Amino acid sequence: MSLTIAAIRSGTDPVGKLPEAAFHRTLETPLGCPKCDVSYNLVVDWERATSKWFEEESRGLIRMLKKAIQMGHGSGHRVTHFETAGVVVKSFTVLEKAG
């Protein structure tokens, strides 16, 4: 089973479905944009986050999420929810209502 990590922009609700789990854990250290003060909280399956292999399993995925957040700076961080899916990062945005 592959590890799924969601990065949700601070102050927003998840837009996509959270990783499969009965309980979720928000990791202590959020990921921040190196160019501004935007931060994203990391949410992961509780059991996977507390396993002894989590640090090794998550290293590459967290690196991909950091890159996605950095690339999102150019669009004003419109993406409020990123999620790892294997070697791909999915992004979810809130559609703005036409007024």
C-alpha positions, 0 to 999 in steps of 0.5 A: 500500500502506497503512502498518501500525504495531504498538504492543506493550506493553513486556514482552509478546509480540505477540498479533496478527499483525505487519505484513507484512514480511520484517524488522521494525524497532522504532522507537527511541522508544516511546510512553508513557501520559501518566498512568502508566509503561506504554510501547509499542514501535512495530514497522513494516516495515523498508523502510517505516521506512527510507524518506525519506517515513516521518516524513510517512506515520507522523505521523497513525498515531502520533497515533492510537496515542497516543490509543488508549494514552491511552484504554487507561489507564482499563481498566488497559492490558489491551490489549497490542497495537495495530495501525493499519489505515488510519484504524482502530486494532485492539486485541488482548488476551490472554484470561485463563484461568478458574481 
